[in-house]
Structures are given as C-alpha cells and as structure tokens.
Amino acid sequence: THCEDTPGAVSSQCCGARGAVGGSVPEGSHLSHGIEGGREYGLFEKQLTLLEEAEGGFDQFTRSYKSYGVQRMPDNSLVFKEWAPAAEALFLTGDFNGWDNFSHRYSKKDFGKWELHIHPKEDKTPAVAHNSKLKVVVHTRAGERLYRISPWAKYVTRHEKSVIYDWVHWDPPQPYIVSDYFPPAPVSIHKGLDWHEGDAALFTVIHPGYNCIQLMAIMEHAYYASFGYQVTSFFAASSRYGTPEELKELIDVAHSLGIIVLLDVVHSHASKNTEDGLNSFDGSDSCFFHSGPCGEHSLWDSRLFNYSGWEVLRFLLSNLRWWMEEYRFDGFRFDGVTSMLYHHHGIGSGFSGDYTEYFGLHVDEDSLVYLMLANHILHTLYQDCITIAEDVSGMPTLCRPVQEGGLGFDYRLAMAIPDKWIQILKEFKDEDWNMGNIVYTMTNRRYGEKCIAYAESHDQALVGDKTLAFWLMDKDMYTNMSALIPMNSVIDRGIQLHKMIRLLTHGLGGEGYLNFMGNEFGHPEWLDFPRVGNNESYHYARRQFNLGWLAAPPAYISAKHEGDKVIVFERANVIFIFNFHPTNSYSNYRVALGPPGKYKIKLDSDEIQYGGHGRLDHNTEFFTEPMEFNNLPNSILVSKLYYLLP
C-alpha cells in the first residue's frame, strides 16, 4: 500500500494478524493463543496516545470534516483539501471555471495531502456558487486522467437519465438552523424503522408508543436496490428524499416529539463505484481500502476499508462526528459488524458459541480497535449516544464498555429470533412447535449485554422472501381479510399467531424492540426497488402503514410445556401466558407466580379490536394462592386459556 501517511501510524499489510497498531506481526512472534483480553485494550490505548501526539487528541481529529473537502472562510475564499497519496497531480473543475481541467491546480502537501485556495470574486462572493457542480481531476502516475467526487462531498445528485452522480457544492445562503434540544435518552428502545417517508410518518411512530426511529439508506448510494448498503458518498444525505436542510428539519421535528433518531451507518464496506464512489479515488487499488483480494468482499462485491490507515481512521471517525454534529442524530446502528470482526468476514463460518470462534488469528484486530475507538469517542463526546451492532456471530463483550475491554456498543441485534420464526413457519406444523426451543432462542443472550429483539427484518419484506403475515396467510389476505365477511381458518390462525409471535418476542426477546415500518400491520405486499428486472419501477418501493417491560431485568420463565404448547413467564411484574396449541383450550390452568396479590387482565390478544373473538371476561380478578408451583412460592388458576382456532 502507499505509505504516504501521518507519522505514528504504518499502513497495514493485507489481511494478516496484527502485532501492533497498523503493523504486521513481528517475525518470530507467537500468537497461538490468539487475541488476549488486555491486548485489544492496549492497542486501543496506544491509538489514543498517537491521536494525542499527532493530532492534539480525538476531538480535533474527528472534526476533520471542517478542514477536508471544501470549506468557506470568513472572507468567502474557499479552501479545498483532499488525501490522494498515489496521485501525480490534482485539479478542480466545474461550473465555476467552465469545466476547465487545468486552471485550478491543487498544491501537494506532506503525507499525500493536496490543497487548493480560491479567492472570492470581485463582488466578494464565493467563486463557487451554492448548488453548482464540481469534479476533482486526478492525474495518476500511469498518465491517466480521472474524474472523481470528493470523498467529503456533502451533497451529490443524479440527472434523471444519468447513471453517475454529480458532486454539488452545498452552501445554502440560508441554512437550516438546528435546534439544541435533544430528547432524554430512553431507558429502553421501542424502535420503528423507516427510511424516507418524512414528517407525516413521525405521527404514525408516536401513536403506537415508539420512542426511536432508525433511518435507513440515508448515506448516499448510487444503486437504489442496494437498500443503502453500497454507499458511494459517506458525508452526503441521499438526494432521493430531499435536501440536507430537509433532513435536519425532519430530525428536529422528531426531537420535538420526543423521538430519538438513529442512523443506519455503513462502515463495514463501500461501493466499488469509481466515478462517484471512494474506490480508486487516487487511481490506486488501495487509498481507503486494502489492496488486492483482502480489499474486496467476495459476497457483497464491495471494497473493504483498511482500518489501520491513519487517514482512513480520520475519514470514518469524522464521518460519525459529522452526522452527530451537522444533523443531530442520536446514535447509530452499525451495519455488517460481523464482517468487520473477522478476516473471513463470516463467509462460510457457522457460530456455535465456542470461544475459539471469537479469539484467534482469524479476528481482525484493526477492525476491533476501530470499533472501540468509535464507541469510546461517541460515548465520551455525547453522553446519551446510542450505538447498536448488527452482529450475527455473538462476539463476547461486544456490548460491554471499552474500559472493561469490550467493544463499547450499547445493544446488539438479536438476529437469531427472526430467523427462528421464519424457520418455524416454513418447516413445522402448529402441533410440532417446540416451546423449549422457542424460549431458548428468545433468551439466548449474555447477561449484561443488551439485545434488540425483533420478529422479522426488512430483508423478509423484499422480493424473494415474505413477511410473517404472508407466511401465515399468503393469498387469503387478498380475498378473506375483511371485517365485512367472516374470517376463514387461515386468516383466523394467521391473525392470532401474528399477534402472539410479536408479543412473545417483545416480552421475552431483549431489552429493546425493533419493528420495520408497516410490519405491525402484516404488510401484505413485498418491497422492491427500481432495477432492471422491474423496468426501474417505483411501484413497490413503499410501505403501508408502549410497553415498559423492555427496561426490566430478564424474564423468569416458569413454564414451557411441550404437551400443552404453553409458555409462561414473568417480567416487570407482568405475567405473560401464551397458548400455542392449535386445538386445546384449558380451564383452571395453574400458573406459577412470584409476588402474591390480585391480578387482572391488561392485554388480551383475543380481544375483538385485535381481530380476536372476545372470549375472556376482563372483569375477572385472579387471586394468588400460597401454593408453590414450578419453583415459585405462589400460583393462580387461570379460568380460561383458549386454543388458537375456534
């Protein structure tokens, strides 16, 4: 790789295990026992020290978005700055100079950096006007001339009939002034997902009791059908949904309504696009990425960052700071963390929970140190910042504080839960559901590492898969799902299971709950993005459209009866009773309890307003008896426990 980098950091060699921050393992070193707990923290501390010595600390380092890209000075002069270590020369061209490729040349600085100063016009206005187009012209050592978008571009747009995005200088004369108000951090997260519906959608979030939304596909991505996961411009809010100022206003409105807003951030990989992406920005195979095969993700067809590179750290950590400062996001859901943690990126690797899977030379130390830095910086600068890891491997200490040697995330996504529900609906009859296996999947998480539970993911709403509602009711939803006609058995079963699956997941699955917008209604249609296969249609690129136990300690499960198909657990002084049996009802069913006293029905999935049959009397009071049952000191008799179908 090109070693024109900041002093104190060495550009990493490809893919190997690391012996020091940014360096390859010294000859003769012995790492047969893999990465030790204190080792990662030592590397993290060393990186903090280097940041202090070379940059004056991480606070200044992560504000590099104020010096790179384009900056307007108080006198309206403009300063352009880029890092392109392999380039022979850089020029700026655009609307402002009639697209002259040679009139505005950057000066070469140390460590692969380039700068250009442009004086204001005679009338003292900036030489480059707001909303005008620009390109960086890169001359390579091989004699090529390349046209690139600045990696720090704040706004990019695409002409309707064009494939390539354009860099648009965004410097509005009347910028939106963001509010200083931030909602207090919630004790637990009830999270709804959305990506572009706008202000009106916020009111559909408030009513059901959500306190958080996660915005997807915000970072600009040239390929719409990538769902936002093939990012091309990391500092640009996607122009598909509006302007940067409109996104700021959306977040402000959400905050005013008491809703916190998380960004789905993609730092695990980047698009392979060259003309409008990071790839080959300076004409080399590396720059922001590992060179050769180690810089490519074979399944995602994308580029992989070199997390040991000093300027790569500057770019990614400043990117997090940018979204927090400029747009006032409240935190991040980090995408693709499993791919970052391991040199094999999780490809062809199953995770059984054996600790040898998590510690060894297959673990990418550079990525771990980057994630520790990111979480440390975010939580130090923003006390209420929330970070969530999308990790399917179950890496230990992922959600423990950095000072404990953990990676510092607040939550991980409980990704096994939606997979389990789909497996059950695909492979098993109702009478063959295994209560113990369901409960195990819901509760299989490390104590002290919080999880976000969810019954289905956005992936299941895409073409090629089905939502839970579609798996349960399929084509009957189109002809028999109406309050004007009697329900048939398919719709009846589907509605009841749809509610029970969600409630069980919500009550037992974690310390936060996630719902992809529209799925609570059993969204009957698939979701599809414009692509060649559907003639670039937007028709299906849309969605149709309060509970407090998530903050409580893990549930106590008193029953998972295979014969009765009954699950009973207690959490936050609420008793949950689920009867999954397709044919059996139960009278005077004994349920174990801890606290003695009087109990009443507070939530009933069989109520008529929820599409049920209204078979339970909500005026009934249940009194505990001092009769030990299922290892608890008290119990009650539930007068009626109805089966699933009439």
Stockholm file with secondary structure:
# STOCKHOLM 1.0

chainA/1-646         THCEDTPGAVSSQCCGARGAVGGSVPEGSHLSHGIEGGREYGLFEKQLTLLEEAEGGFDQFTRSYKSYGVQRMPDNSLVFKEWAPAAEALFLTGDFNGWDNFSHRYSKKDFGKWELHIHPKEDKTPAVAHNSKLKVVVHTRAGERLYRISPWAKYVTRHEKSVIYDWVHWDPPQPYIVSDYFPPAPVSIHKGLDWHEGDAALFTVIHPGYNCIQLMAIMEHAYYASFGYQVTSFFAASSRYGTPEELKELIDVAHSLGIIVLLDVVHSHASKNTEDGLNSFDGSDSCFFHSGPCGEHSLWDSRLFNYSGWEVLRFLLSNLRWWMEEYRFDGFRFDGVTSMLYHHHGIGSGFSGDYTEYFGLHVDEDSLVYLMLANHILHTLYQDCITIAEDVSGMPTLCRPVQEGGLGFDYRLAMAIPDKWIQILKEFKDEDWNMGNIVYTMTNRRYGEKCIAYAESHDQALVGDKTLAFWLMDKDMYTNMSALIPMNSVIDRGIQLHKMIRLLTHGLGGEGYLNFMGNEFGHPEWLDFPRVGNNESYHYARRQFNLGWLAAPPAYISAKHEGDKVIVFERANVIFIFNFHPTNSYSNYRVALGPPGKYKIKLDSDEIQYGGHGRLDHNTEFFTEPMEFNNLPNSILVSKLYYLLP
#=GR chainA/1-646 SS CCCCCCTTCCCCCSSCCEEETTEECCTTCCCTTCCCHHHHHHHHHHHHHHHHHHHSSHHHHTTGGGTSEEEECTTSCEEEEEECTTEEEEEEEEGGGTTCSSSSBCEECGGGEEEEEECCCTTSSCSSCTTCEEEEEEEETTSCEEEECCTTCSCEECCTTCSSCEEECCCCSSCCCCCSCCCCCCSSEEEEEESSCCHHHHHHHHTTTCCEEEECSCEECSCGGGTTCSCSEEEEECTTSCCHHHHHHHHHHHHHTTCEEEEEECCSCBCCCSSSSSTTTTSSSCTTBCSGGGGEETTTTEECBCTTCHHHHHHHHHHHHHHHHHSCCCEEEETTHHHHHBTTTTTTCCCCSCGGGTSSTTBCHHHHHHHHHHHHHHHHHCTTCEEEECCSSCCTTTTSCGGGTSCCCSEEECTHHHHHHHHHHHHCCGGGCCHHHHHHHHHCSCTTSCEEECSCCGGGGBTTSCCHHHHHHTTHHHHHCCTTSCCCHHHHHHHHHHHHHHHHHHHHSCSEEEEETTGGGTCCSCBCCCCGGGTTCCTTSCCCCCCCGGGSCCCEEEEEETTTTEEEEEETTEEEEEECCSSCCEEEEEEEESSCSEEECCCCTTSGGGTSCCCSCTTCEEECBSCCBTTBSEEEEEEEECCSCC
#=GC SS_cons         CCCCCCTTCCCCCSSCCEEETTEECCTTCCCTTCCCHHHHHHHHHHHHHHHHHHHSSHHHHTTGGGTSEEEECTTSCEEEEEECTTEEEEEEEEGGGTTCSSSSBCEECGGGEEEEEECCCTTSSCSSCTTCEEEEEEEETTSCEEEECCTTCSCEECCTTCSSCEEECCCCSSCCCCCSCCCCCCSSEEEEEESSCCHHHHHHHHTTTCCEEEECSCEECSCGGGTTCSCSEEEEECTTSCCHHHHHHHHHHHHHTTCEEEEEECCSCBCCCSSSSSTTTTSSSCTTBCSGGGGEETTTTEECBCTTCHHHHHHHHHHHHHHHHHSCCCEEEETTHHHHHBTTTTTTCCCCSCGGGTSSTTBCHHHHHHHHHHHHHHHHHCTTCEEEECCSSCCTTTTSCGGGTSCCCSEEECTHHHHHHHHHHHHCCGGGCCHHHHHHHHHCSCTTSCEEECSCCGGGGBTTSCCHHHHHHTTHHHHHCCTTSCCCHHHHHHHHHHHHHHHHHHHHSCSEEEEETTGGGTCCSCBCCCCGGGTTCCTTSCCCCCCCGGGSCCCEEEEEETTTTEEEEEETTEEEEEECCSSCCEEEEEEEESSCSEEECCCCTTSGGGTSCCCSCTTCEEECBSCCBTTBSEEEEEEEECCSCC
//
